[in-house]
């Protein structure tokens, strides 16, 4: 088994929590009379967008969870790249007739 494949499998075996989706920052006005947003100081909010069962979904993320969710989405992106690399390695091994079952 190639060293890089062993490294990827070892890392993936220690899988941490993750989420597939995107975080976005939004600025908007609440519409309340006399609020600072009426003077141009818009309210900042965070939203998480994801796809589930073929439908796009989005929900508000409280500020206290933003950093944790950012970490979870980054974990997903990193694992996705590793899985793509693992697939490439396995394809090459199969083509060479060196794939281990």
Gaussian input, Z-matrix of N, CA and C with variables (Angstrom, degrees):
# hf/3-21g

backbone

0 1
 N
 C     1     B1
 C     2     B2     1     A1
 N     3     B3     2     A2     1     D1
 C     4     B4     3     A3     2     D2
 C     5     B5     4     A4     3     D3
 N     6     B6     5     A5     4     D4
 C     7     B7     6     A6     5     D5
 C     8     B8     7     A7     6     D6
 N     9     B9     8     A8     7     D7
 C    10    B10     9     A9     8     D8
 C    11    B11    10    A10     9     D9
 N    12    B12    11    A11    10    D10
 C    13    B13    12    A12    11    D11
 C    14    B14    13    A13    12    D12
 N    15    B15    14    A14    13    D13
 C    16    B16    15    A15    14    D14
 C    17    B17    16    A16    15    D15
 N    18    B18    17    A17    16    D16
 C    19    B19    18    A18    17    D17
 C    20    B20    19    A19    18    D18
 N    21    B21    20    A20    19    D19
 C    22    B22    21    A21    20    D20
 C    23    B23    22    A22    21    D21
 N    24    B24    23    A23    22    D22
 C    25    B25    24    A24    23    D23
 C    26    B26    25    A25    24    D24
 N    27    B27    26    A26    25    D25
 C    28    B28    27    A27    26    D26
 C    29    B29    28    A28    27    D27
 N    30    B30    29    A29    28    D28
 C    31    B31    30    A30    29    D29
 C    32    B32    31    A31    30    D30
 N    33    B33    32    A32    31    D31
 C    34    B34    33    A33    32    D32
 C    35    B35    34    A34    33    D33
 N    36    B36    35    A35    34    D34
 C    37    B37    36    A36    35    D35
 C    38    B38    37    A37    36    D36
 N    39    B39    38    A38    37    D37
 C    40    B40    39    A39    38    D38
 C    41    B41    40    A40    39    D39
 N    42    B42    41    A41    40    D40
 C    43    B43    42    A42    41    D41
 C    44    B44    43    A43    42    D42
 N    45    B45    44    A44    43    D43
 C    46    B46    45    A45    44    D44
 C    47    B47    46    A46    45    D45
 N    48    B48    47    A47    46    D46
 C    49    B49    48    A48    47    D47
 C    50    B50    49    A49    48    D48
 N    51    B51    50    A50    49    D49
 C    52    B52    51    A51    50    D50
 C    53    B53    52    A52    51    D51
 N    54    B54    53    A53    52    D52
 C    55    B55    54    A54    53    D53
 C    56    B56    55    A55    54    D54
 N    57    B57    56    A56    55    D55
 C    58    B58    57    A57    56    D56
 C    59    B59    58    A58    57    D57
 N    60    B60    59    A59    58    D58
 C    61    B61    60    A60    59    D59
 C    62    B62    61    A61    60    D60
 N    63    B63    62    A62    61    D61
 C    64    B64    63    A63    62    D62
 C    65    B65    64    A64    63    D63
 N    66    B66    65    A65    64    D64
 C    67    B67    66    A66    65    D65
 C    68    B68    67    A67    66    D66
 N    69    B69    68    A68    67    D67
 C    70    B70    69    A69    68    D68
 C    71    B71    70    A70    69    D69
 N    72    B72    71    A71    70    D70
 C    73    B73    72    A72    71    D71
 C    74    B74    73    A73    72    D72
 N    75    B75    74    A74    73    D73
 C    76    B76    75    A75    74    D74
 C    77    B77    76    A76    75    D75
 N    78    B78    77    A77    76    D76
 C    79    B79    78    A78    77    D77
 C    80    B80    79    A79    78    D78
 N    81    B81    80    A80    79    D79
 C    82    B82    81    A81    80    D80
 C    83    B83    82    A82    81    D81
 N    84    B84    83    A83    82    D82
 C    85    B85    84    A84    83    D83
 C    86    B86    85    A85    84    D84
 N    87    B87    86    A86    85    D85
 C    88    B88    87    A87    86    D86
 C    89    B89    88    A88    87    D87
 N    90    B90    89    A89    88    D88
 C    91    B91    90    A90    89    D89
 C    92    B92    91    A91    90    D90
 N    93    B93    92    A92    91    D91
 C    94    B94    93    A93    92    D92
 C    95    B95    94    A94    93    D93
 N    96    B96    95    A95    94    D94
 C    97    B97    96    A96    95    D95
 C    98    B98    97    A97    96    D96
 N    99    B99    98    A98    97    D97
 C   100   B100    99    A99    98    D98
 C   101   B101   100   A100    99    D99
 N   102   B102   101   A101   100   D100
 C   103   B103   102   A102   101   D101
 C   104   B104   103   A103   102   D102
 N   105   B105   104   A104   103   D103
 C   106   B106   105   A105   104   D104
 C   107   B107   106   A106   105   D105
 N   108   B108   107   A107   106   D106
 C   109   B109   108   A108   107   D107
 C   110   B110   109   A109   108   D108
 N   111   B111   110   A110   109   D109
 C   112   B112   111   A111   110   D110
 C   113   B113   112   A112   111   D111
 N   114   B114   113   A113   112   D112
 C   115   B115   114   A114   113   D113
 C   116   B116   115   A115   114   D114
 N   117   B117   116   A116   115   D115
 C   118   B118   117   A117   116   D116
 C   119   B119   118   A118   117   D117
 N   120   B120   119   A119   118   D118
 C   121   B121   120   A120   119   D119
 C   122   B122   121   A121   120   D120
 N   123   B123   122   A122   121   D121
 C   124   B124   123   A123   122   D122
 C   125   B125   124   A124   123   D123
 N   126   B126   125   A125   124   D124
 C   127   B127   126   A126   125   D125
 C   128   B128   127   A127   126   D126
 N   129   B129   128   A128   127   D127
 C   130   B130   129   A129   128   D128
 C   131   B131   130   A130   129   D129
 N   132   B132   131   A131   130   D130
 C   133   B133   132   A132   131   D131
 C   134   B134   133   A133   132   D132
 N   135   B135   134   A134   133   D133
 C   136   B136   135   A135   134   D134
 C   137   B137   136   A136   135   D135
 N   138   B138   137   A137   136   D136
 C   139   B139   138   A138   137   D137
 C   140   B140   139   A139   138   D138
 N   141   B141   140   A140   139   D139
 C   142   B142   141   A141   140   D140
 C   143   B143   142   A142   141   D141
 N   144   B144   143   A143   142   D142
 C   145   B145   144   A144   143   D143
 C   146   B146   145   A145   144   D144
 N   147   B147   146   A146   145   D145
 C   148   B148   147   A147   146   D146
 C   149   B149   148   A148   147   D147
 N   150   B150   149   A149   148   D148
 C   151   B151   150   A150   149   D149
 C   152   B152   151   A151   150   D150
 N   153   B153   152   A152   151   D151
 C   154   B154   153   A153   152   D152
 C   155   B155   154   A154   153   D153
 N   156   B156   155   A155   154   D154
 C   157   B157   156   A156   155   D155
 C   158   B158   157   A157   156   D156
 N   159   B159   158   A158   157   D157
 C   160   B160   159   A159   158   D158
 C   161   B161   160   A160   159   D159
 N   162   B162   161   A161   160   D160
 C   163   B163   162   A162   161   D161
 C   164   B164   163   A163   162   D162
 N   165   B165   164   A164   163   D163
 C   166   B166   165   A165   164   D164
 C   167   B167   166   A166   165   D165
 N   168   B168   167   A167   166   D166
 C   169   B169   168   A168   167   D167
 C   170   B170   169   A169   168   D168
 N   171   B171   170   A170   169   D169
 C   172   B172   171   A171   170   D170
 C   173   B173   172   A172   171   D171
 N   174   B174   173   A173   172   D172
 C   175   B175   174   A174   173   D173
 C   176   B176   175   A175   174   D174
 N   177   B177   176   A176   175   D175
 C   178   B178   177   A177   176   D176
 C   179   B179   178   A178   177   D177
 N   180   B180   179   A179   178   D178
 C   181   B181   180   A180   179   D179
 C   182   B182   181   A181   180   D180
 N   183   B183   182   A182   181   D181
 C   184   B184   183   A183   182   D182
 C   185   B185   184   A184   183   D183
 N   186   B186   185   A185   184   D184
 C   187   B187   186   A186   185   D185
 C   188   B188   187   A187   186   D186
 N   189   B189   188   A188   187   D187
 C   190   B190   189   A189   188   D188
 C   191   B191   190   A190   189   D189
 N   192   B192   191   A191   190   D190
 C   193   B193   192   A192   191   D191
 C   194   B194   193   A193   192   D192
 N   195   B195   194   A194   193   D193
 C   196   B196   195   A195   194   D194
 C   197   B197   196   A196   195   D195
 N   198   B198   197   A197   196   D196
 C   199   B199   198   A198   197   D197
 C   200   B200   199   A199   198   D198
 N   201   B201   200   A200   199   D199
 C   202   B202   201   A201   200   D200
 C   203   B203   202   A202   201   D201
 N   204   B204   203   A203   202   D202
 C   205   B205   204   A204   203   D203
 C   206   B206   205   A205   204   D204
 N   207   B207   206   A206   205   D205
 C   208   B208   207   A207   206   D206
 C   209   B209   208   A208   207   D207
 N   210   B210   209   A209   208   D208
 C   211   B211   210   A210   209   D209
 C   212   B212   211   A211   210   D210
 N   213   B213   212   A212   211   D211
 C   214   B214   213   A213   212   D212
 C   215   B215   214   A214   213   D213
 N   216   B216   215   A215   214   D214
 C   217   B217   216   A216   215   D215
 C   218   B218   217   A217   216   D216
 N   219   B219   218   A218   217   D217
 C   220   B220   219   A219   218   D218
 C   221   B221   220   A220   219   D219
 N   222   B222   221   A221   220   D220
 C   223   B223   222   A222   221   D221
 C   224   B224   223   A223   222   D222
 N   225   B225   224   A224   223   D223
 C   226   B226   225   A225   224   D224
 C   227   B227   226   A226   225   D225
 N   228   B228   227   A227   226   D226
 C   229   B229   228   A228   227   D227
 C   230   B230   229   A229   228   D228
 N   231   B231   230   A230   229   D229
 C   232   B232   231   A231   230   D230
 C   233   B233   232   A232   231   D231
 N   234   B234   233   A233   232   D232
 C   235   B235   234   A234   233   D233
 C   236   B236   235   A235   234   D234
 N   237   B237   236   A236   235   D235
 C   238   B238   237   A237   236   D236
 C   239   B239   238   A238   237   D237
 N   240   B240   239   A239   238   D238
 C   241   B241   240   A240   239   D239
 C   242   B242   241   A241   240   D240
 N   243   B243   242   A242   241   D241
 C   244   B244   243   A243   242   D242
 C   245   B245   244   A244   243   D243
 N   246   B246   245   A245   244   D244
 C   247   B247   246   A246   245   D245
 C   248   B248   247   A247   246   D246
 N   249   B249   248   A248   247   D247
 C   250   B250   249   A249   248   D248
 C   251   B251   250   A250   249   D249
 N   252   B252   251   A251   250   D250
 C   253   B253   252   A252   251   D251
 C   254   B254   253   A253   252   D252
 N   255   B255   254   A254   253   D253
 C   256   B256   255   A255   254   D254
 C   257   B257   256   A256   255   D255
 N   258   B258   257   A257   256   D256
 C   259   B259   258   A258   257   D257
 C   260   B260   259   A259   258   D258
 N   261   B261   260   A260   259   D259
 C   262   B262   261   A261   260   D260
 C   263   B263   262   A262   261   D261
 N   264   B264   263   A263   262   D262
 C   265   B265   264   A264   263   D263
 C   266   B266   265   A265   264   D264
 N   267   B267   266   A266   265   D265
 C   268   B268   267   A267   266   D266
 C   269   B269   268   A268   267   D267
 N   270   B270   269   A269   268   D268
 C   271   B271   270   A270   269   D269
 C   272   B272   271   A271   270   D270
 N   273   B273   272   A272   271   D271
 C   274   B274   273   A273   272   D272
 C   275   B275   274   A274   273   D273
 N   276   B276   275   A275   274   D274
 C   277   B277   276   A276   275   D275
 C   278   B278   277   A277   276   D276
 N   279   B279   278   A278   277   D277
 C   280   B280   279   A279   278   D278
 C   281   B281   280   A280   279   D279
 N   282   B282   281   A281   280   D280
 C   283   B283   282   A282   281   D281
 C   284   B284   283   A283   282   D282
 N   285   B285   284   A284   283   D283
 C   286   B286   285   A285   284   D284
 C   287   B287   286   A286   285   D285
 N   288   B288   287   A287   286   D286
 C   289   B289   288   A288   287   D287
 C   290   B290   289   A289   288   D288
 N   291   B291   290   A290   289   D289
 C   292   B292   291   A291   290   D290
 C   293   B293   292   A292   291   D291
 N   294   B294   293   A293   292   D292
 C   295   B295   294   A294   293   D293
 C   296   B296   295   A295   294   D294
 N   297   B297   296   A296   295   D295
 C   298   B298   297   A297   296   D296
 C   299   B299   298   A298   297   D297
 N   300   B300   299   A299   298   D298
 C   301   B301   300   A300   299   D299
 C   302   B302   301   A301   300   D300

   B1=1.4551
   B2=1.5392
   B3=1.3311
   B4=1.4716
   B5=1.5313
   B6=1.3143
   B7=1.4666
   B8=1.5232
   B9=1.3310
   B10=1.4732
   B11=1.5238
   B12=1.3315
   B13=1.4644
   B14=1.5314
   B15=1.3277
   B16=1.4687
   B17=1.5295
   B18=1.3301
   B19=1.4716
   B20=1.5267
   B21=1.3263
   B22=1.4724
   B23=1.5190
   B24=1.3307
   B25=1.4682
   B26=1.5250
   B27=1.3149
   B28=1.4632
   B29=1.5245
   B30=1.3231
   B31=1.4644
   B32=1.5300
   B33=1.3240
   B34=1.4659
   B35=1.5304
   B36=1.3293
   B37=1.4676
   B38=1.5269
   B39=1.3230
   B40=1.4671
   B41=1.5298
   B42=1.3177
   B43=1.4581
   B44=1.5215
   B45=1.3155
   B46=1.4593
   B47=1.5247
   B48=1.2888
   B49=1.4564
   B50=1.5241
   B51=1.3237
   B52=1.4550
   B53=1.5213
   B54=1.3323
   B55=1.4647
   B56=1.5242
   B57=1.3290
   B58=1.4563
   B59=1.5185
   B60=1.3128
   B61=1.4562
   B62=1.5121
   B63=1.3242
   B64=1.4609
   B65=1.5164
   B66=1.3190
   B67=1.4626
   B68=1.5193
   B69=1.3137
   B70=1.4618
   B71=1.5197
   B72=1.3187
   B73=1.4594
   B74=1.5251
   B75=1.3210
   B76=1.4580
   B77=1.5281
   B78=1.3138
   B79=1.4685
   B80=1.5164
   B81=1.3342
   B82=1.4595
   B83=1.5203
   B84=1.2870
   B85=1.4587
   B86=1.5225
   B87=1.3339
   B88=1.4679
   B89=1.5304
   B90=1.2989
   B91=1.4631
   B92=1.5204
   B93=1.3295
   B94=1.4615
   B95=1.5245
   B96=1.2773
   B97=1.4569
   B98=1.5220
   B99=1.3292
   B100=1.4519
   B101=1.5259
   B102=1.3082
   B103=1.4737
   B104=1.5313
   B105=1.3211
   B106=1.4619
   B107=1.5245
   B108=1.3213
   B109=1.4630
   B110=1.5305
   B111=1.3041
   B112=1.4604
   B113=1.5302
   B114=1.3217
   B115=1.4720
   B116=1.5333
   B117=1.3137
   B118=1.4600
   B119=1.5139
   B120=1.3208
   B121=1.4681
   B122=1.5279
   B123=1.3088
   B124=1.4632
   B125=1.5305
   B126=1.3218
   B127=1.4602
   B128=1.5332
   B129=1.3218
   B130=1.4683
   B131=1.5183
   B132=1.3187
   B133=1.4572
   B134=1.5181
   B135=1.3165
   B136=1.4565
   B137=1.5216
   B138=1.3242
   B139=1.4536
   B140=1.5208
   B141=1.3288
   B142=1.4589
   B143=1.5120
   B144=1.3184
   B145=1.4564
   B146=1.5222
   B147=1.3356
   B148=1.4548
   B149=1.5167
   B150=1.3048
   B151=1.4509
   B152=1.5240
   B153=1.3219
   B154=1.4674
   B155=1.5257
   B156=1.3154
   B157=1.4660
   B158=1.5281
   B159=1.3320
   B160=1.4582
   B161=1.5154
   B162=1.3158
   B163=1.4613
   B164=1.5222
   B165=1.3333
   B166=1.4592
   B167=1.5191
   B168=1.3047
   B169=1.4591
   B170=1.5228
   B171=1.3205
   B172=1.4560
   B173=1.5203
   B174=1.3355
   B175=1.4559
   B176=1.5196
   B177=1.3032
   B178=1.4629
   B179=1.5250
   B180=1.3260
   B181=1.4595
   B182=1.5284
   B183=1.3333
   B184=1.4604
   B185=1.5278
   B186=1.3065
   B187=1.4713
   B188=1.5280
   B189=1.3427
   B190=1.4640
   B191=1.5275
   B192=1.3448
   B193=1.4611
   B194=1.5236
   B195=1.3131
   B196=1.4597
   B197=1.5375
   B198=1.3143
   B199=1.4706
   B200=1.5262
   B201=1.3162
   B202=1.4712
   B203=1.5315
   B204=1.3170
   B205=1.4665
   B206=1.5191
   B207=1.3179
   B208=1.4691
   B209=1.5308
   B210=1.3199
   B211=1.4641
   B212=1.5286
   B213=1.3224
   B214=1.4680
   B215=1.5270
   B216=1.3288
   B217=1.4638
   B218=1.5290
   B219=1.3281
   B220=1.4694
   B221=1.5325
   B222=1.3354
   B223=1.4680
   B224=1.5236
   B225=1.3243
   B226=1.4633
   B227=1.5320
   B228=1.3216
   B229=1.4640
   B230=1.5241
   B231=1.3271
   B232=1.4598
   B233=1.5344
   B234=1.3367
   B235=1.4672
   B236=1.5302
   B237=1.3047
   B238=1.4675
   B239=1.5297
   B240=1.3247
   B241=1.4767
   B242=1.5284
   B243=1.3164
   B244=1.4628
   B245=1.5242
   B246=1.3303
   B247=1.4635
   B248=1.5269
   B249=1.3235
   B250=1.4691
   B251=1.5275
   B252=1.3288
   B253=1.4671
   B254=1.5269
   B255=1.3203
   B256=1.4593
   B257=1.5259
   B258=1.3128
   B259=1.4661
   B260=1.5254
   B261=1.3236
   B262=1.4658
   B263=1.5314
   B264=1.3246
   B265=1.4712
   B266=1.5219
   B267=1.3399
   B268=1.4636
   B269=1.5250
   B270=1.3174
   B271=1.4722
   B272=1.5221
   B273=1.3327
   B274=1.4618
   B275=1.5363
   B276=1.3299
   B277=1.4684
   B278=1.5243
   B279=1.3136
   B280=1.4655
   B281=1.5266
   B282=1.3367
   B283=1.4754
   B284=1.5195
   B285=1.3437
   B286=1.4625
   B287=1.5362
   B288=1.3187
   B289=1.4532
   B290=1.5139
   B291=1.3168
   B292=1.4606
   B293=1.5281
   B294=1.3075
   B295=1.4698
   B296=1.5189
   B297=1.3333
   B298=1.4739
   B299=1.5160
   B300=1.3140
   B301=1.4764
   B302=1.5038
   A1=107.95
   A2=116.98
   A3=120.12
   A4=111.81
   A5=115.38
   A6=121.40
   A7=111.47
   A8=116.52
   A9=119.11
   A10=110.91
   A11=117.74
   A12=120.66
   A13=109.76
   A14=116.96
   A15=120.51
   A16=110.54
   A17=115.92
   A18=120.10
   A19=110.91
   A20=116.33
   A21=120.21
   A22=110.53
   A23=117.12
   A24=120.59
   A25=111.15
   A26=117.01
   A27=120.87
   A28=110.35
   A29=116.24
   A30=120.09
   A31=110.83
   A32=117.05
   A33=120.52
   A34=111.96
   A35=117.23
   A36=119.59
   A37=111.62
   A38=115.55
   A39=120.91
   A40=109.82
   A41=116.25
   A42=122.19
   A43=111.83
   A44=114.13
   A45=120.86
   A46=109.21
   A47=116.84
   A48=122.40
   A49=109.97
   A50=116.51
   A51=119.87
   A52=110.33
   A53=114.75
   A54=121.46
   A55=108.52
   A56=116.02
   A57=121.32
   A58=107.96
   A59=115.57
   A60=119.95
   A61=110.49
   A62=115.47
   A63=121.03
   A64=110.76
   A65=114.61
   A66=121.24
   A67=108.37
   A68=115.38
   A69=120.09
   A70=109.30
   A71=114.40
   A72=121.66
   A73=106.87
   A74=116.04
   A75=120.59
   A76=109.95
   A77=115.46
   A78=121.61
   A79=107.33
   A80=116.35
   A81=118.77
   A82=112.49
   A83=113.58
   A84=122.46
   A85=108.76
   A86=116.28
   A87=119.31
   A88=111.90
   A89=116.04
   A90=119.47
   A91=115.03
   A92=118.35
   A93=120.71
   A94=109.66
   A95=114.88
   A96=120.70
   A97=110.49
   A98=116.81
   A99=121.89
   A100=114.65
   A101=118.10
   A102=121.19
   A103=109.45
   A104=115.72
   A105=121.15
   A106=112.15
   A107=117.08
   A108=119.34
   A109=111.39
   A110=117.12
   A111=120.31
   A112=110.97
   A113=116.56
   A114=122.17
   A115=111.21
   A116=116.91
   A117=121.05
   A118=115.65
   A119=117.68
   A120=121.08
   A121=108.68
   A122=116.30
   A123=121.64
   A124=112.97
   A125=114.84
   A126=122.20
   A127=108.78
   A128=115.18
   A129=120.04
   A130=109.00
   A131=115.57
   A132=121.04
   A133=110.23
   A134=116.09
   A135=122.20
   A136=109.14
   A137=115.53
   A138=121.40
   A139=109.61
   A140=115.23
   A141=122.06
   A142=107.69
   A143=115.64
   A144=122.19
   A145=108.91
   A146=116.89
   A147=120.90
   A148=109.92
   A149=115.57
   A150=121.87
   A151=108.45
   A152=116.28
   A153=121.34
   A154=108.42
   A155=115.89
   A156=122.36
   A157=111.20
   A158=115.95
   A159=120.85
   A160=115.27
   A161=118.13
   A162=121.40
   A163=110.45
   A164=115.77
   A165=121.19
   A166=108.91
   A167=115.93
   A168=122.69
   A169=109.08
   A170=115.04
   A171=120.27
   A172=107.99
   A173=115.54
   A174=118.40
   A175=110.66
   A176=114.81
   A177=123.09
   A178=109.43
   A179=116.31
   A180=122.40
   A181=108.19
   A182=117.58
   A183=119.03
   A184=110.65
   A185=116.07
   A186=122.43
   A187=111.78
   A188=117.34
   A189=120.40
   A190=112.82
   A191=118.60
   A192=122.20
   A193=113.15
   A194=118.04
   A195=121.37
   A196=111.78
   A197=118.38
   A198=120.90
   A199=112.15
   A200=117.41
   A201=121.02
   A202=110.01
   A203=116.72
   A204=119.74
   A205=111.22
   A206=117.36
   A207=120.69
   A208=109.08
   A209=116.49
   A210=120.75
   A211=110.53
   A212=117.35
   A213=120.84
   A214=111.86
   A215=117.30
   A216=119.68
   A217=110.50
   A218=117.47
   A219=120.40
   A220=110.94
   A221=117.27
   A222=121.13
   A223=110.23
   A224=117.18
   A225=121.56
   A226=110.05
   A227=117.00
   A228=120.92
   A229=111.03
   A230=116.63
   A231=120.60
   A232=110.83
   A233=116.88
   A234=120.53
   A235=110.77
   A236=116.51
   A237=120.08
   A238=110.18
   A239=116.99
   A240=121.06
   A241=110.53
   A242=117.21
   A243=120.44
   A244=111.51
   A245=116.92
   A246=120.44
   A247=111.04
   A248=116.65
   A249=119.92
   A250=110.22
   A251=116.85
   A252=120.50
   A253=110.58
   A254=117.07
   A255=121.65
   A256=110.70
   A257=116.73
   A258=120.66
   A259=110.46
   A260=116.99
   A261=120.95
   A262=111.38
   A263=116.70
   A264=121.19
   A265=109.84
   A266=117.12
   A267=120.76
   A268=111.80
   A269=117.75
   A270=120.66
   A271=109.70
   A272=116.64
   A273=120.12
   A274=111.51
   A275=116.37
   A276=119.63
   A277=111.30
   A278=117.29
   A279=121.42
   A280=110.13
   A281=115.30
   A282=119.45
   A283=112.08
   A284=117.01
   A285=121.24
   A286=111.64
   A287=117.30
   A288=120.75
   A289=113.35
   A290=117.15
   A291=122.75
   A292=113.54
   A293=116.60
   A294=121.04
   A295=109.58
   A296=116.05
   A297=121.22
   A298=109.88
   A299=115.10
   A300=118.91
   A301=109.97
   D1=131.08
   D2=178.87
   D3=-60.16
   D4=147.28
   D5=-178.39
   D6=-57.48
   D7=-45.16
   D8=-177.52
   D9=-61.85
   D10=-38.89
   D11=178.34
   D12=-62.60
   D13=-42.50
   D14=178.01
   D15=-60.97
   D16=-42.31
   D17=-179.91
   D18=-61.75
   D19=-45.37
   D20=-178.99
   D21=-63.92
   D22=-47.47
   D23=-179.24
   D24=-62.36
   D25=-38.65
   D26=177.57
   D27=-62.89
   D28=-46.03
   D29=179.71
   D30=-63.43
   D31=-45.47
   D32=-178.46
   D33=-65.55
   D34=-27.67
   D35=179.10
   D36=-68.49
   D37=-17.58
   D38=178.25
   D39=-103.14
   D40=36.87
   D41=-175.09
   D42=-54.26
   D43=135.11
   D44=177.01
   D45=-106.25
   D46=174.11
   D47=179.18
   D48=-61.29
   D49=144.65
   D50=-179.57
   D51=-157.08
   D52=164.79
   D53=177.52
   D54=-141.01
   D55=137.52
   D56=176.33
   D57=-94.66
   D58=118.68
   D59=-179.74
   D60=160.83
   D61=-170.69
   D62=-177.61
   D63=-131.18
   D64=143.40
   D65=173.82
   D66=-101.49
   D67=140.09
   D68=178.44
   D69=-136.36
   D70=148.19
   D71=177.08
   D72=-102.18
   D73=138.08
   D74=-177.73
   D75=-132.25
   D76=145.34
   D77=176.02
   D78=-121.89
   D79=130.67
   D80=-178.64
   D81=-153.67
   D82=168.82
   D83=179.40
   D84=-100.03
   D85=140.15
   D86=179.92
   D87=-87.84
   D88=-22.08
   D89=178.47
   D90=90.31
   D91=-2.00
   D92=179.76
   D93=-73.73
   D94=133.80
   D95=179.61
   D96=-63.47
   D97=132.16
   D98=178.48
   D99=83.62
   D100=-2.76
   D101=-179.53
   D102=-73.38
   D103=153.41
   D104=179.84
   D105=-58.43
   D106=-26.92
   D107=-179.08
   D108=-68.98
   D109=-21.94
   D110=176.70
   D111=-71.71
   D112=-17.89
   D113=176.90
   D114=-97.92
   D115=6.49
   D116=177.45
   D117=102.44
   D118=-5.39
   D119=177.69
   D120=-88.40
   D121=82.76
   D122=-173.53
   D123=-67.73
   D124=154.43
   D125=177.74
   D126=-79.78
   D127=136.24
   D128=177.84
   D129=-96.86
   D130=138.33
   D131=176.83
   D132=-143.24
   D133=161.25
   D134=179.44
   D135=-118.81
   D136=142.00
   D137=-179.58
   D138=-133.74
   D139=145.85
   D140=177.31
   D141=-112.68
   D142=126.73
   D143=-179.63
   D144=-113.69
   D145=134.45
   D146=-179.63
   D147=-154.52
   D148=163.13
   D149=178.92
   D150=-111.06
   D151=133.02
   D152=177.60
   D153=-144.84
   D154=130.64
   D155=179.99
   D156=53.97
   D157=38.28
   D158=176.64
   D159=77.84
   D160=6.87
   D161=-179.09
   D162=-120.36
   D163=140.50
   D164=174.73
   D165=-78.74
   D166=136.66
   D167=179.39
   D168=-130.74
   D169=153.40
   D170=177.13
   D171=-148.80
   D172=139.72
   D173=174.99
   D174=-143.69
   D175=157.11
   D176=179.67
   D177=-71.37
   D178=138.60
   D179=178.10
   D180=-114.83
   D181=116.92
   D182=175.57
   D183=-57.95
   D184=144.26
   D185=-177.07
   D186=-51.60
   D187=-38.08
   D188=-176.91
   D189=-65.09
   D190=-17.34
   D191=179.74
   D192=-101.99
   D193=-6.21
   D194=-174.31
   D195=-57.37
   D196=-51.71
   D197=-177.20
   D198=-61.94
   D199=-40.99
   D200=178.31
   D201=-64.23
   D202=-43.80
   D203=-179.69
   D204=-68.14
   D205=-33.87
   D206=176.24
   D207=-61.98
   D208=-42.65
   D209=178.05
   D210=-62.78
   D211=-42.84
   D212=-179.07
   D213=-64.59
   D214=-40.43
   D215=179.20
   D216=-70.59
   D217=-35.34
   D218=175.85
   D219=-66.29
   D220=-37.87
   D221=175.72
   D222=-59.42
   D223=-43.86
   D224=179.41
   D225=-60.49
   D226=-48.06
   D227=-178.53
   D228=-60.25
   D229=-42.06
   D230=179.41
   D231=-64.69
   D232=-45.33
   D233=179.85
   D234=-64.56
   D235=-38.05
   D236=179.15
   D237=-60.61
   D238=-44.45
   D239=178.37
   D240=-62.08
   D241=-42.23
   D242=179.21
   D243=-64.48
   D244=-40.60
   D245=179.11
   D246=-65.50
   D247=-36.80
   D248=176.55
   D249=-65.97
   D250=-41.01
   D251=178.28
   D252=-65.52
   D253=-41.05
   D254=178.19
   D255=-62.06
   D256=-40.77
   D257=177.13
   D258=-61.06
   D259=-45.17
   D260=178.62
   D261=-59.76
   D262=-43.60
   D263=179.07
   D264=-61.38
   D265=-46.87
   D266=-178.35
   D267=-64.62
   D268=-38.13
   D269=177.22
   D270=-60.59
   D271=-45.63
   D272=-179.82
   D273=-64.24
   D274=-39.39
   D275=178.38
   D276=-65.07
   D277=-39.85
   D278=178.84
   D279=-64.65
   D280=-45.29
   D281=179.63
   D282=-60.91
   D283=-33.85
   D284=-179.79
   D285=-84.68
   D286=-6.68
   D287=-176.63
   D288=74.51
   D289=23.90
   D290=-176.36
   D291=-113.09
   D292=13.32
   D293=-177.52
   D294=-73.81
   D295=128.67
   D296=179.10
   D297=-91.87
   D298=135.26
   D299=178.46
   D300=-94.02

